[in-house]
Amino acid sequence: MKKKTQMLLSILWCLAIVGSRILYFFLGEQIATDTYEYFAHAMIQTGQSEIAFGYGPDSVYIEILSLLLRFSGNRIEAAAIFQMILQILWLLLIFISISMILGKLAGVMLSAILAALPRTLESIFVISPENFYLFVFSLILFFLAVIVAFIKKFCRRKKEEKKERQVQPAEMLVQEKSTELEKPEEEVPEEKTENSIITEDGRRVQLLENPLPLPKKHVRKEIHFDIEDFADDFDFKISDGDDFDL
């Protein structure tokens, strides 16, 4: 349940970032400006028959912008939309990356601060590679966050396996002890020899010889009655002349 709640809050925050950029773009009443002449360079690059990639991040940004203008025409508003999309992407990537490394709260706080900066909002309407740089940086940060998350998961799994290996012998020992306690104690018979005795704890005790004369050992005897005819009738007939008075 907790994971579902966190996932729902993360989705709502991502939608808030996207919605705030779109609302600012359409309701900001600002005009895109080519202060640093990147749009002009992209228009020149668009007019060439072949795509010539230069060196450095600025050249890559101009080439990407020129490819976009080949489909949208020489409209600076298309470049501003491209800026807005780049800003949305790097804000989302920073939120996801920081959440994976430091937790959801840190990701929300950092992305909220970056999204609320006036400089961030104004960069949508200024045609410059600033948002492109931040997008590349956030992409690298995302890959690093994936690696860190994988390492943390691997270490957590190893720790759990080590803990299980430590718990299992202890559980087996407890079970053995409980089994031994449940078993009734067997009486160890005392082993006797002629002049010694072995006690329950395994000690042999030497007995002293009795100096006094002892009676003879008892010999078992059986008595049989040699009676062939045994009358089992114990009723005696009494005659009329019997006198029992003494």
Backbone as CSV, one residue per row, in Angstrom:
resi,resn,N_x,N_y,N_z,CA_x,CA_y,CA_z,C_x,C_y,C_z
1,MET,0.833,-1.202,0.000,0.000,0.000,0.000,0.872,1.258,0.000
2,LYS,1.969,1.228,0.763,2.853,2.384,0.844,3.524,2.651,-0.492
3,LYS,3.938,1.583,-1.191,4.574,1.748,-2.493,3.599,2.331,-3.504
4,LYS,2.350,1.889,-3.457,1.344,2.418,-4.383,1.105,3.899,-4.131
5,THR,1.090,4.289,-2.863,0.892,5.705,-2.538,2.061,6.551,-3.039
6,GLN,3.288,6.070,-2.832,4.457,6.799,-3.321,4.454,6.896,-4.846
7,MET,4.074,5.819,-5.513,4.013,5.836,-6.971,2.975,6.838,-7.461
8,LEU,1.813,6.880,-6.789,0.765,7.830,-7.181,1.218,9.273,-6.979
9,LEU,1.892,9.541,-5.844,2.383,10.898,-5.587,3.466,11.292,-6.595
10,SER,4.306,10.353,-6.991,5.343,10.642,-7.982,4.730,10.987,-9.334
11,ILE,3.703,10.239,-9.720,3.031,10.516,-10.996,2.357,11.886,-10.958
12,LEU,1.719,12.199,-9.831,1.074,13.513,-9.706,2.096,14.648,-9.770
13,TRP,3.272,14.434,-9.165,4.307,15.465,-9.214,4.840,15.654,-10.632
14,CYS,5.020,14.551,-11.353,5.465,14.655,-12.745,4.430,15.387,-13.594
15,LEU,3.156,15.102,-13.356,2.099,15.808,-14.086,2.084,17.293,-13.719
16,ALA,2.403,17.604,-12.461,2.458,19.013,-12.045,3.599,19.744,-12.766
17,ILE,4.742,19.086,-12.926,5.858,19.708,-13.643,5.485,19.965,-15.099
18,VAL,4.889,18.954,-15.734,4.511,19.102,-17.144,3.436,20.173,-17.289
19,GLY,2.432,20.156,-16.402,1.348,21.138,-16.498,1.815,22.560,-16.274
20,SER,2.739,22.742,-15.326,3.225,24.103,-15.054,3.994,24.672,-16.243
21,ARG,4.784,23.838,-16.933,5.520,24.326,-18.109,4.567,24.684,-19.247
22,ILE,3.552,23.856,-19.458,2.603,24.116,-20.555,1.791,25.372,-20.267
23,LEU,1.317,25.510,-19.011,0.533,26.696,-18.662,1.370,27.966,-18.784
24,TYR,2.618,27.896,-18.345,3.471,29.085,-18.461,3.746,29.427,-19.925
25,PHE,3.862,28.413,-20.763,4.150,28.673,-22.176,2.968,29.360,-22.865
26,PHE,1.768,28.892,-22.573,0.604,29.432,-23.273,0.014,30.654,-22.580
27,LEU,0.201,30.785,-21.273,-0.384,31.914,-20.552,0.650,32.954,-20.134
28,GLY,1.911,32.711,-20.441,2.954,33.641,-20.024,2.983,34.927,-20.819
29,GLU,2.379,34.919,-22.006,2.325,36.106,-22.868,3.721,36.671,-23.125
30,GLN,4.646,35.770,-23.406,6.002,36.191,-23.737,6.317,35.751,-25.162
31,ILE,7.250,36.453,-25.764,7.647,36.175,-27.145,9.054,35.585,-27.116
32,ALA,9.232,34.530,-27.911,10.556,33.906,-27.993,11.536,34.852,-28.679
33,THR,12.726,34.955,-28.123,13.755,35.858,-28.649,15.012,35.073,-28.996
34,ASP,15.696,35.548,-30.038,16.950,34.922,-30.460,18.111,35.809,-30.016
35,THR,18.293,35.902,-28.706,19.302,36.795,-28.142,20.710,36.408,-28.563
36,TYR,20.989,35.134,-28.603,22.340,34.670,-28.885,22.513,34.170,-30.318
37,GLU,21.503,34.399,-31.168,21.544,34.109,-32.603,21.730,32.612,-32.912
38,TYR,21.287,31.772,-32.002,21.313,30.332,-32.305,20.237,29.979,-33.321
39,PHE,19.109,30.654,-33.246,18.039,30.394,-34.203,18.468,30.809,-35.611
40,ALA,19.185,31.922,-35.713,19.653,32.382,-37.025,20.658,31.396,-37.617
41,HIS,21.557,30.886,-36.787,22.508,29.894,-37.275,21.797,28.609,-37.699
42,ALA,20.744,28.251,-36.963,19.998,27.057,-37.337,19.279,27.258,-38.663
43,MET,18.778,28.486,-38.923,18.112,28.778,-40.205,19.110,28.699,-41.351
44,ILE,20.320,29.183,-41.126,21.355,29.097,-42.168,21.697,27.637,-42.440
45,GLN,21.813,26.870,-41.348,22.123,25.445,-41.502,20.986,24.713,-42.217
46,THR,19.763,25.168,-41.996,18.620,24.538,-42.661,18.654,24.790,-44.165
47,GLY,19.111,25.956,-44.584,19.162,26.274,-46.008,20.207,25.498,-46.778
48,GLN,21.145,24.884,-46.101,22.165,24.100,-46.795,21.593,22.761,-47.230
49,SER,22.115,22.244,-48.310,21.606,20.981,-48.858,22.055,19.781,-48.043
50,GLU,23.209,19.872,-47.405,23.732,18.764,-46.618,23.842,19.179,-45.165
51,ILE,23.703,18.160,-44.318,23.828,18.394,-42.880,25.297,18.247,-42.509
52,ALA,25.864,19.310,-41.990,27.286,19.292,-41.611,27.378,19.430,-40.106
53,PHE,27.688,18.348,-39.444,27.806,18.367,-37.986,29.154,18.969,-37.590
54,GLY,29.078,19.924,-36.669,30.295,20.556,-36.178,30.771,19.878,-34.913
55,TYR,31.601,20.585,-34.172,32.180,20.059,-32.951,31.675,20.889,-31.774
56,GLY,31.516,20.258,-30.634,31.088,20.959,-29.442,29.592,20.884,-29.253
57,PRO,29.127,21.086,-28.003,27.684,21.001,-27.707,26.868,22.068,-28.419
58,ASP,27.447,23.266,-28.629,26.704,24.309,-29.342,26.378,23.885,-30.766
59,SER,27.347,23.274,-31.439,27.120,22.822,-32.811,26.071,21.726,-32.857
60,VAL,26.095,20.821,-31.867,25.080,19.756,-31.814,23.702,20.360,-31.612
61,TYR,23.598,21.351,-30.738,22.307,22.015,-30.499,21.799,22.694,-31.771
62,ILE,22.688,23.360,-32.481,22.280,24.039,-33.718,21.824,23.031,-34.768
63,GLU,22.523,21.912,-34.864,22.146,20.890,-35.841,20.778,20.299,-35.513
64,ILE,20.537,20.020,-34.218,19.221,19.484,-33.826,18.127,20.511,-34.114
65,LEU,18.406,21.771,-33.828,17.425,22.831,-34.088,17.165,22.988,-35.578
66,SER,18.195,22.854,-36.390,18.006,22.955,-37.845,17.188,21.794,-38.386
67,LEU,17.374,20.601,-37.830,16.541,19.461,-38.234,15.085,19.687,-37.867
68,LEU,14.852,20.290,-36.721,13.481,20.600,-36.325,12.848,21.620,-37.267
69,LEU,13.640,22.642,-37.672,13.105,23.689,-38.537,12.855,23.190,-39.959
70,ARG,13.476,22.112,-40.349,13.201,21.543,-41.664,11.757,21.053,-41.770
71,PHE,11.182,20.656,-40.609,9.798,20.171,-40.601,8.798,21.258,-40.217
72,SER,9.199,22.183,-39.368,8.253,23.207,-38.887,8.342,24.523,-39.639
73,GLY,9.378,24.698,-40.454,9.544,25.978,-41.135,10.294,26.967,-40.256
74,ASN,10.450,28.176,-40.772,11.225,29.196,-40.048,10.353,29.915,-39.025
75,ARG,9.820,29.153,-38.082,8.980,29.710,-37.016,9.745,29.590,-35.695
76,ILE,9.952,30.707,-35.061,10.694,30.701,-33.794,9.880,30.082,-32.671
77,GLU,8.527,30.048,-32.848,7.685,29.414,-31.834,7.992,27.909,-31.726
78,ALA,8.347,27.270,-32.856,8.708,25.848,-32.826,9.960,25.638,-31.983
79,ALA,10.923,26.568,-32.081,12.124,26.470,-31.257,11.786,26.639,-29.776
80,ALA,10.803,27.534,-29.479,10.388,27.710,-28.078,9.707,26.450,-27.545
81,ILE,8.907,25.788,-28.377,8.288,24.525,-27.949,9.365,23.468,-27.700
82,PHE,10.375,23.454,-28.565,11.493,22.529,-28.364,12.192,22.813,-27.029
83,GLN,12.363,24.099,-26.697,12.955,24.466,-25.415,12.099,23.975,-24.245
84,MET,10.785,24.125,-24.378,9.877,23.692,-23.310,9.957,22.181,-23.110
85,ILE,10.001,21.428,-24.210,10.080,19.969,-24.098,11.387,19.547,-23.443
86,LEU,12.500,20.199,-23.821,13.773,19.883,-23.193,13.741,20.158,-21.690
87,GLN,13.106,21.278,-21.316,13.046,21.622,-19.896,12.200,20.617,-19.121
88,ILE,11.091,20.201,-19.689,10.261,19.186,-19.023,11.050,17.901,-18.830
89,LEU,11.788,17.505,-19.851,12.532,16.253,-19.783,13.619,16.293,-18.709
90,TRP,14.394,17.402,-18.663,15.475,17.401,-17.687,14.964,17.572,-16.260
91,LEU,13.841,18.253,-16.080,13.254,18.331,-14.744,12.765,16.957,-14.266
92,LEU,12.124,16.218,-15.158,11.655,14.879,-14.794,12.825,13.935,-14.519
93,LEU,13.872,14.009,-15.341,15.025,13.136,-15.150,15.755,13.438,-13.836
94,ILE,15.851,14.725,-13.488,16.494,15.082,-12.213,15.652,14.590,-11.039
95,PHE,14.337,14.733,-11.138,13.464,14.237,-10.066,13.611,12.725,-9.891
96,ILE,13.592,11.982,-10.996,13.711,10.523,-10.914,15.091,10.113,-10.401
97,SER,16.141,10.778,-10.892,17.506,10.401,-10.500,17.761,10.653,-9.017
98,ILE,17.389,11.839,-8.538,17.610,12.159,-7.125,16.749,11.268,-6.232
99,SER,15.546,10.923,-6.696,14.683,10.026,-5.918,15.312,8.646,-5.784
100,MET,15.965,8.176,-6.835,16.606,6.866,-6.780,17.830,6.862,-5.876
101,ILE,18.519,8.008,-5.798,19.757,8.064,-5.007,19.488,8.464,-3.562
102,LEU,18.711,9.542,-3.361,18.532,10.109,-2.027,17.122,9.972,-1.472
103,GLY,16.185,9.530,-2.291,14.815,9.379,-1.798,13.859,10.334,-2.484
104,LYS,12.560,10.023,-2.341,11.509,10.802,-3.009,11.456,12.248,-2.509
105,LEU,11.632,12.452,-1.197,11.529,13.806,-0.644,12.615,14.713,-1.217
106,ALA,13.848,14.216,-1.300,14.939,15.020,-1.872,14.683,15.311,-3.346
107,GLY,14.147,14.326,-4.073,13.841,14.548,-5.489,12.780,15.595,-5.697
108,VAL,11.737,15.576,-4.869,10.658,16.573,-4.988,11.177,17.966,-4.649
109,MET,11.953,18.077,-3.574,12.447,19.391,-3.150,13.373,20.009,-4.200
110,LEU,14.323,19.228,-4.714,15.266,19.771,-5.688,14.570,20.135,-6.992
111,SER,13.704,19.250,-7.486,13.008,19.562,-8.739,12.053,20.740,-8.571
112,ALA,11.457,20.873,-7.377,10.562,22.007,-7.137,11.336,23.328,-7.136
113,ILE,12.514,23.336,-6.512,13.328,24.555,-6.490,13.770,24.943,-7.894
114,LEU,14.232,23.945,-8.665,14.675,24.236,-10.034,13.522,24.685,-10.918
115,ALA,12.355,24.063,-10.735,11.207,24.420,-11.576,10.658,25.801,-11.251
116,ALA,10.815,26.256,-9.990,10.254,27.551,-9.585,11.203,28.717,-9.817
117,LEU,12.440,28.469,-10.202,13.371,29.575,-10.435,12.923,30.413,-11.633
118,PRO,12.929,31.718,-11.501,12.546,32.564,-12.645,13.441,32.353,-13.863
119,ARG,14.719,32.109,-13.610,15.648,31.876,-14.707,15.250,30.630,-15.506
120,THR,14.757,29.617,-14.814,14.328,28.397,-15.493,13.118,28.656,-16.378
121,LEU,12.168,29.413,-15.863,10.968,29.710,-16.647,11.299,30.598,-17.849
122,GLU,12.152,31.579,-17.649,12.486,32.502,-18.746,13.288,31.826,-19.842
123,SER,14.018,30.739,-19.492,14.853,30.079,-20.497,14.036,29.374,-21.575
124,ILE,12.732,29.206,-21.339,11.889,28.588,-22.373,11.813,29.485,-23.608
125,PHE,11.734,30.777,-23.402,11.525,31.709,-24.514,12.835,32.313,-25.022
126,VAL,13.974,31.869,-24.466,15.274,32.326,-24.954,15.924,31.162,-25.706
127,ILE,16.134,31.359,-27.007,16.693,30.279,-27.825,18.191,30.194,-27.540
128,SER,18.533,29.235,-26.675,19.930,29.001,-26.280,20.067,27.540,-25.865
129,PRO,21.297,27.037,-25.872,21.498,25.622,-25.530,21.481,25.331,-24.032
130,GLU,20.989,26.259,-23.224,21.004,26.053,-21.771,20.176,24.837,-21.372
131,ASN,18.949,24.748,-21.874,18.106,23.591,-21.553,18.668,22.301,-22.164
132,PHE,19.343,22.437,-23.292,19.958,21.268,-23.901,21.096,20.745,-23.032
133,TYR,21.902,21.652,-22.466,22.978,21.254,-21.554,22.409,20.541,-20.317
134,LEU,21.359,21.118,-19.751,20.754,20.524,-18.557,20.122,19.166,-18.870
135,PHE,19.598,19.029,-20.082,19.038,17.735,-20.479,20.139,16.677,-20.567
136,VAL,21.264,17.024,-21.165,22.383,16.078,-21.261,22.901,15.732,-19.870
137,PHE,23.028,16.759,-19.000,23.490,16.515,-17.634,22.531,15.601,-16.882
138,SER,21.220,15.850,-16.995,20.231,15.015,-16.303,20.224,13.588,-16.844
139,LEU,20.498,13.444,-18.150,20.559,12.104,-18.733,21.742,11.314,-18.155
140,ILE,22.902,11.981,-18.029,24.070,11.330,-17.410,23.783,10.990,-15.949
141,LEU,23.129,11.934,-15.253,22.780,11.701,-13.853,21.819,10.524,-13.707
142,PHE,20.916,10.375,-14.651,19.970,9.262,-14.602,20.686,7.916,-14.736
143,PHE,21.628,7.833,-15.666,22.382,6.593,-15.831,23.208,6.284,-14.582
144,LEU,23.783,7.315,-13.970,24.520,7.104,-12.722,23.587,6.635,-11.599
145,ALA,22.375,7.189,-11.559,21.414,6.785,-10.536,20.997,5.330,-10.712
146,VAL,20.856,4.903,-11.968,20.521,3.501,-12.229,21.637,2.585,-11.725
147,ILE,22.885,2.979,-11.967,24.018,2.172,-11.494,24.062,2.135,-9.970
148,VAL,23.850,3.292,-9.338,23.853,3.350,-7.869,22.727,2.502,-7.293
149,ALA,21.543,2.577,-7.908,20.418,1.776,-7.424,20.699,0.283,-7.563
150,PHE,21.341,-0.093,-8.666,21.694,-1.506,-8.855,22.701,-1.964,-7.797
151,ILE,23.695,-1.112,-7.500,24.700,-1.467,-6.490,24.054,-1.573,-5.106
152,LYS,23.154,-0.641,-4.778,22.474,-0.685,-3.488,21.610,-1.937,-3.349
153,LYS,20.929,-2.293,-4.431,20.103,-3.499,-4.403,20.965,-4.743,-4.244
154,PHE,22.110,-4.760,-4.938,23.020,-5.909,-4.842,23.573,-6.040,-3.423
155,CYS,23.989,-4.912,-2.836,24.523,-4.949,-1.467,23.449,-5.353,-0.459
156,ARG,22.210,-4.872,-0.671,21.124,-5.242,0.232,20.832,-6.745,0.150
157,ARG,20.888,-7.288,-1.062,20.642,-8.721,-1.225,21.735,-9.536,-0.545
158,LYS,23.009,-9.105,-0.719,24.110,-9.818,-0.070,23.986,-9.751,1.452
159,LYS,23.554,-8.598,1.960,23.404,-8.443,3.408,22.308,-9.357,3.933
160,GLU,21.187,-9.454,3.185,20.093,-10.331,3.602,20.522,-11.795,3.570
161,GLU,21.281,-12.176,2.525,21.753,-13.558,2.453,22.699,-13.882,3.612
162,LYS,23.570,-12.927,3.950,24.487,-13.139,5.073,23.723,-13.251,6.384
163,LYS,22.681,-12.439,6.521,21.874,-12.489,7.739,21.129,-13.818,7.829
164,GLU,20.619,-14.310,6.696,19.939,-15.601,6.690,20.895,-16.728,7.061
165,ARG,22.140,-16.650,6.532,23.117,-17.689,6.873,23.465,-17.668,8.358
166,GLN,23.422,-16.496,8.981,23.706,-16.409,10.405,22.520,-16.861,11.250
167,VAL,21.316,-16.660,10.747,20.118,-17.001,11.508,19.839,-18.494,11.463
168,GLN,20.094,-19.130,10.317,19.763,-20.542,10.158,20.473,-21.446,11.171
169,PRO,21.822,-21.320,11.367,22.447,-22.174,12.401,21.880,-21.932,13.791
170,ALA,21.543,-20.673,14.090,20.976,-20.378,15.405,19.612,-21.053,15.570
171,GLU,18.797,-21.015,14.505,17.498,-21.675,14.573,17.654,-23.190,14.723
172,MET,18.614,-23.770,13.994,18.840,-25.204,14.119,19.289,-25.569,15.533
173,LEU,20.137,-24.723,16.122,20.609,-24.978,17.480,19.460,-24.906,18.478
174,VAL,18.574,-23.918,18.279,17.420,-23.788,19.176,16.502,-24.997,19.045
175,GLN,16.300,-25.463,17.802,15.458,-26.636,17.600,16.061,-27.872,18.249
176,GLU,17.388,-28.039,18.130,18.038,-29.181,18.763,17.910,-29.128,20.280
177,LYS,18.089,-27.918,20.836,17.959,-27.772,22.281,16.548,-28.082,22.744
178,SER,15.552,-27.567,21.975,14.166,-27.833,22.352,13.833,-29.307,22.239
179,THR,14.393,-29.980,21.229,14.170,-31.425,21.075,14.787,-32.193,22.234
180,GLU,15.977,-31.769,22.647,16.619,-32.436,23.780,15.840,-32.235,25.069
181,LEU,15.247,-31.035,25.230,14.470,-30.786,26.436,13.181,-31.587,26.448
182,GLU,12.619,-31.798,25.248,11.375,-32.557,25.171,11.590,-34.037,25.437
183,LYS,12.767,-34.570,25.148,13.030,-35.978,25.367,13.120,-36.270,26.869
184,PRO,12.494,-37.379,27.336,12.632,-37.730,28.768,14.046,-38.197,29.080
185,GLU,14.453,-37.862,30.268,15.799,-38.244,30.673,15.851,-39.751,30.936
186,GLU,16.759,-40.381,30.308,16.927,-41.814,30.481,17.834,-42.078,31.685
187,GLU,17.367,-42.982,32.499,18.164,-43.334,33.665,19.325,-44.235,33.251
188,VAL,20.473,-43.841,33.647,21.664,-44.616,33.307,21.840,-45.708,34.340
189,PRO,21.722,-46.900,33.931,21.880,-47.984,34.936,23.314,-48.042,35.444
190,GLU,23.397,-48.338,36.676,24.713,-48.435,37.296,25.343,-49.785,36.959
191,GLU,26.483,-49.705,36.379,27.204,-50.928,36.038,28.031,-51.353,37.251
192,LYS,27.790,-52.532,37.654,28.490,-53.044,38.828,29.488,-54.112,38.415
193,THR,30.566,-54.074,39.042,31.542,-55.144,38.907,31.707,-55.801,40.276
194,GLU,32.677,-56.621,40.381,32.837,-57.370,41.631,33.208,-56.451,42.783
195,ASN,34.132,-55.538,42.578,34.583,-54.665,43.658,34.446,-53.178,43.324
196,SER,33.694,-52.796,42.288,33.551,-51.385,41.917,32.164,-51.151,41.333
197,ILE,31.822,-49.871,41.209,30.528,-49.465,40.677,30.717,-48.221,39.817
198,ILE,29.980,-48.104,38.709,30.042,-46.934,37.820,28.793,-46.109,38.039
199,THR,28.983,-44.848,38.413,27.852,-43.969,38.704,27.277,-43.385,37.425
200,GLU,26.220,-42.549,37.580,25.543,-41.965,36.434,26.434,-41.003,35.659
201,ASP,27.318,-40.290,36.344,28.198,-39.344,35.668,29.452,-39.991,35.098
202,GLY,29.521,-41.328,35.113,30.619,-42.024,34.484,31.803,-42.309,35.378
203,ARG,31.703,-41.971,36.651,32.821,-42.232,37.552,32.771,-43.670,38.076
204,ARG,33.932,-44.278,38.227,34.037,-45.631,38.785,34.460,-45.511,40.257
205,VAL,33.654,-46.098,41.121,33.903,-46.046,42.563,34.294,-47.448,43.034
206,GLN,35.426,-47.527,43.679,35.931,-48.806,44.179,35.261,-49.128,45.524
207,LEU,34.703,-50.306,45.632,34.031,-50.716,46.853,35.006,-51.436,47.777
208,LEU,34.784,-51.273,49.068,35.578,-51.965,50.074,34.977,-53.339,50.356
209,GLU,35.801,-54.302,50.581,35.328,-55.633,50.918,34.798,-55.653,52.344
210,ASN,33.661,-56.337,52.517,33.042,-56.429,53.837,33.797,-57.459,54.690
211,PRO,34.385,-57.057,55.815,35.135,-58.027,56.633,34.231,-58.960,57.436
212,LEU,32.963,-58.626,57.565,32.055,-59.424,58.379,31.560,-60.622,57.590
213,PRO,31.263,-61.735,58.319,30.713,-62.902,57.608,29.301,-62.616,57.103
214,LEU,29.055,-62.987,55.916,27.770,-62.739,55.302,26.958,-64.019,55.251
215,PRO,25.654,-63.914,55.308,24.827,-65.134,55.188,24.962,-65.724,53.795
216,LYS,24.600,-66.987,53.736,24.666,-67.639,52.448,23.660,-67.016,51.495
217,LYS,24.008,-67.082,50.272,23.110,-66.548,49.263,21.820,-67.353,49.220
218,HIS,20.752,-66.670,49.033,19.447,-67.310,49.008,19.315,-68.152,47.742
219,VAL,18.859,-69.403,47.967,18.628,-70.309,46.849,17.131,-70.500,46.720
220,ARG,16.646,-70.265,45.598,15.210,-70.360,45.363,14.799,-71.836,45.374
221,LYS,13.733,-72.096,46.123,13.218,-73.451,46.221,11.727,-73.450,45.936
222,GLU,11.269,-74.531,45.393,9.859,-74.695,45.104,9.342,-75.936,45.833
223,ILE,8.158,-75.888,46.364,7.527,-76.983,47.107,6.352,-77.499,46.304
224,HIS,6.320,-78.762,46.095,5.216,-79.408,45.385,4.509,-80.367,46.348
225,PHE,3.230,-80.434,46.257,2.411,-81.311,47.085,2.117,-82.589,46.302
226,ASP,2.499,-83.698,46.920,2.303,-85.001,46.276,0.946,-85.564,46.693
227,ILE,-0.087,-85.011,46.174,-1.453,-85.431,46.481,-2.090,-85.880,45.191
228,GLU,-2.461,-87.137,45.183,-3.049,-87.624,43.946,-4.534,-87.366,43.908
229,ASP,-5.212,-87.818,44.987,-6.666,-87.635,45.017,-6.978,-86.542,46.020
230,PHE,-7.466,-85.490,45.564,-7.773,-84.353,46.433,-9.260,-84.101,46.330
231,ALA,-9.899,-84.274,47.460,-11.360,-84.056,47.472,-11.638,-82.590,47.665
232,ASP,-12.314,-82.051,46.720,-12.607,-80.620,46.798,-13.970,-80.362,47.377
233,ASP,-14.563,-81.392,48.026,-15.865,-81.201,48.653,-15.646,-81.013,50.140
234,PHE,-15.882,-79.821,50.610,-15.649,-79.499,52.013,-16.934,-79.529,52.842
235,ASP,-18.007,-80.016,52.284,-19.269,-80.112,53.040,-19.303,-81.451,53.789
236,PHE,-19.375,-81.392,55.080,-19.434,-82.604,55.916,-20.889,-82.866,56.316
237,LYS,-21.280,-84.073,56.138,-22.650,-84.436,56.525,-22.735,-84.621,58.044
238,ILE,-23.733,-84.090,58.597,-23.959,-84.153,60.052,-25.128,-85.112,60.308
239,SER,-24.852,-86.034,61.185,-25.932,-86.988,61.540,-26.759,-86.441,62.685
240,ASP,-27.821,-87.101,62.962,-28.722,-86.601,64.011,-28.116,-86.747,65.390
241,GLY,-27.168,-87.668,65.579,-26.606,-87.899,66.911,-25.358,-87.105,67.200
242,ASP,-24.952,-86.253,66.283,-23.749,-85.456,66.508,-24.017,-84.375,67.517
243,ASP,-23.147,-84.252,68.462,-23.307,-83.263,69.531,-22.059,-82.390,69.508
244,PHE,-22.268,-81.098,69.297,-21.134,-80.180,69.201,-20.908,-79.352,70.449
245,ASP,-21.728,-79.675,71.457,-21.580,-78.931,72.715,-20.469,-79.565,73.516
246,LEU,-19.543,-78.726,73.965,-18.432,-79.213,74.801,-18.800,-79.130,76.259
